[in-house]
């Protein structure tokens, strides 16, 4: 919980796909409480299927297991998978977004307001670097059994294999084992990263780099 270094850590900024950490938290909570299980199937709506940006490439009207949707959201950063999870749990993405904001309040994330489940650009959709680091620490502490999803390097669904957007997972020297990247015009290329160093867990949040390479170097 100690902060080693910070710069503009409390400035609410567009978190883009790093928002999926909040969605992951709620899904993990539902799994841990037995409200859903990994083999449950959620139907893919037109809204989920047609969403742009990063995709898992699910088929309209198909039924997909929660485990596959989780992998699609975390590894492939699929907006379609994320919306399907949100709708499967709350009935609509709008209702799920309200759940996310209540959960953020419960967790003490004071610089967070989410307008959707995916991180899709919206002027009201913000998270600070501090809140992202705090949320990541909570995820690790409360749901260690699910953290392994963030370290999976690639995943294939519908005969389409995609690599994890977190390129630092592929560096044997750094030993990064998570957690989520993002990109938005406002915030540039960003990431929440984590690794073990000298027997302790380190978490880094990087906002605003200019390219994929810069993001990797900053991490």
C-alpha positions in Angstrom: 0.0 0.0 0.0 3.0 2.4 0.1 3.4 4.9 -2.7 7.0 4.9 -4.0 6.5 7.6 -6.7 3.6 9.6 -8.1 2.9 12.3 -10.5 -0.5 13.7 -11.1 -1.8 10.6 -9.5 -5.1 12.1 -8.4 -6.1 13.6 -11.8 -9.2 11.9 -13.2 -8.4 10.9 -16.7 -9.9 8.8 -19.5 -9.0 5.2 -18.5 -10.1 3.6 -21.7 -9.9 -0.2 -21.5 -8.3 -0.1 -18.1 -11.9 0.4 -17.0 -12.4 -3.3 -17.6 -10.7 -3.8 -14.2 -13.8 -2.4 -12.6 -16.0 -4.7 -14.7 -13.7 -7.6 -13.8 -14.0 -6.8 -10.1 -17.8 -7.1 -10.2 -17.7 -10.3 -12.3 -15.2 -11.8 -9.9 -17.5 -10.8 -7.0 -20.5 -12.5 -8.6 -18.4 -15.7 -9.3 -17.0 -15.8 -5.7 -20.5 -15.4 -4.2 -22.0 -18.1 -6.4 -24.4 -15.8 -8.2 -22.9 -16.9 -11.6 -20.4 -19.6 -12.5 -17.9 -20.1 -15.2 -20.1 -22.4 -17.2 -23.1 -20.1 -17.3 -23.9 -18.9 -20.8 -24.8 -15.3 -21.7 -26.5 -14.5 -25.0 -24.8 -12.0 -27.3 -27.0 -9.0 -28.0 -26.9 -6.8 -31.0 -25.4 -4.0 -28.9 -22.5 -6.3 -27.7 -22.0 -7.8 -31.2 -21.9 -4.5 -33.0 -19.6 -2.6 -30.6 -16.5 -1.3 -32.3 -12.9 -1.1 -31.0 -11.2 -4.2 -29.7 -13.3 -7.3 -30.1 -13.5 -11.0 -29.2 -15.5 -11.7 -32.3 -18.5 -13.4 -30.8 -21.5 -14.2 -33.0 -24.8 -12.3 -32.8 -27.4 -14.3 -30.8 -24.9 -17.0 -29.7 -24.6 -18.1 -26.1 -21.1 -17.9 -24.7 -19.7 -19.2 -21.4 -18.7 -16.7 -18.7 -15.2 -18.1 -18.7 -14.8 -17.4 -22.4 -16.2 -13.9 -22.0 -13.8 -13.2 -19.2 -10.9 -14.3 -21.3 -12.2 -12.3 -24.2 -12.5 -9.2 -22.0 -9.2 -9.5 -20.2 -6.8 -11.1 -22.7 -8.3 -9.8 -26.0 -9.8 -6.6 -24.4 -13.0 -7.3 -26.3 -15.7 -4.7 -25.9 -18.2 -7.2 -27.2 -17.3 -9.6 -24.4 -17.4 -6.9 -21.8 -20.9 -5.7 -22.7 -22.1 -9.3 -22.8 -20.9 -9.8 -19.2 -22.5 -6.5 -18.2 -25.8 -7.4 -19.7 -25.7 -10.9 -18.4 -25.3 -9.7 -14.9 -27.4 -6.6 -14.8 -29.8 -6.9 -17.7 -28.3 -3.8 -19.5 -25.0 -2.0 -19.7 -26.7 1.1 -18.2 -27.7 -0.8 -15.1 -24.3 -2.4 -14.9 -22.6 1.0 -15.1 -24.7 2.1 -12.1 -23.5 -1.0 -10.3 -19.9 -0.1 -11.1 -20.2 3.4 -9.7 -21.8 2.1 -6.5 -19.0 -0.4 -6.2 -16.4 2.3 -6.8 -17.9 4.3 -4.0 -17.9 1.2 -1.7 -14.2 0.6 -2.4 -13.3 4.2 -1.7 -12.4 5.1 -5.3 -13.1 8.8 -5.0 -11.7 9.9 -8.3 -13.8 7.4 -10.4 -16.9 7.8 -12.4 -17.8 5.3 -15.1 -20.3 5.8 -17.9 -20.0 2.3 -19.4 -18.5 -1.1 -18.8 -15.8 -1.0 -21.5 -14.0 2.4 -21.3 -15.6 3.6 -24.5 -14.9 7.4 -24.8 -17.3 9.5 -22.8 -16.6 12.9 -21.2 -18.0 11.7 -17.9 -15.9 8.5 -17.8 -12.9 9.1 -15.6 -10.5 7.3 -13.3 -7.3 8.6 -11.6 -4.0 6.7 -11.6 -4.3 6.4 -7.8 -7.8 4.8 -8.1 -6.5 2.3 -10.7 -3.6 1.3 -8.5 -5.9 1.0 -5.5 -8.4 -1.1 -7.4 -5.6 -3.4 -8.7 -4.4 -3.9 -5.2 -7.9 -4.8 -4.1 -8.3 -7.2 -7.0 -5.1 -9.0 -6.1 -6.0 -9.1 -2.4 -9.6 -10.2 -2.6 -9.7 -12.4 -5.7 -6.2 -13.9 -6.1 -7.8 -17.1 -7.6 -8.8 -15.1 -10.7 -5.7 -13.0 -11.1 -4.1 -15.6 -13.4 -6.4 -14.4 -16.2 -4.5 -11.1 -16.5 -1.2 -13.0 -17.2 -2.5 -15.1 -20.1 -0.5 -14.2 -23.2 -3.0 -15.1 -25.9 -6.5 -16.6 -26.4 -8.3 -18.0 -29.4 -12.1 -17.8 -29.9 -14.1 -18.3 -33.0 -10.9 -19.5 -34.7 -9.3 -16.1 -34.1 -6.2 -16.0 -31.9 -5.2 -12.7 -30.4 -2.3 -11.7 -28.2 -2.7 -9.9 -24.9 -2.3 -6.2 -25.4 0.1 -6.1 -22.5 3.4 -6.6 -24.4 5.4 -6.6 -21.2 4.0 -10.0 -20.4 6.3 -11.3 -23.1 9.5 -10.0 -21.5 11.2 -12.7 -19.5 13.4 -10.2 -17.8 10.7 -8.0 -16.2 8.5 -10.8 -14.9 5.4 -8.7 -15.4 2.3 -10.9 -14.7 -0.5 -8.4 -15.4 -2.6 -6.4 -15.5 -4.4 -4.2 -18.1 -3.6 -1.8 -20.9 -5.6 0.9 -22.6 -5.6 3.6 -25.3 -7.6 6.8 -25.7 -7.0 9.9 -27.7 -7.2 12.0 -24.5 -4.9 9.9 -22.4 -2.6 8.3 -25.0 -1.3 4.8 -24.5 -1.7 3.7 -20.8 -1.3 0.7 -18.6 -1.7 -0.8 -15.2 1.2 -3.2 -14.6 2.2 -5.5 -11.8 5.2 -7.7 -10.9 6.9 -9.3 -7.9 10.2 -7.8 -6.9 12.2 -9.0 -3.9 9.3 -10.7 -2.4 6.9 -7.8 -2.6 4.1 -6.9 -5.1 4.7 -3.7 -7.1 1.9 -2.0 -9.1 2.5 0.8 -11.6 0.0 2.9 -13.5 1.2 4.7 -16.6 -0.9 7.3 -18.3 -0.3 9.4 -21.4 2.5 7.8 -23.4 2.7 8.6 -27.1 3.0 5.1 -28.5 3.0 1.4 -27.8 6.8 1.4 -27.5 6.8 4.4 -25.2 4.2 2.6 -23.0 6.4 -0.4 -22.7 9.5 1.7 -22.0 7.7 3.6 -19.3 6.5 0.4 -17.7 
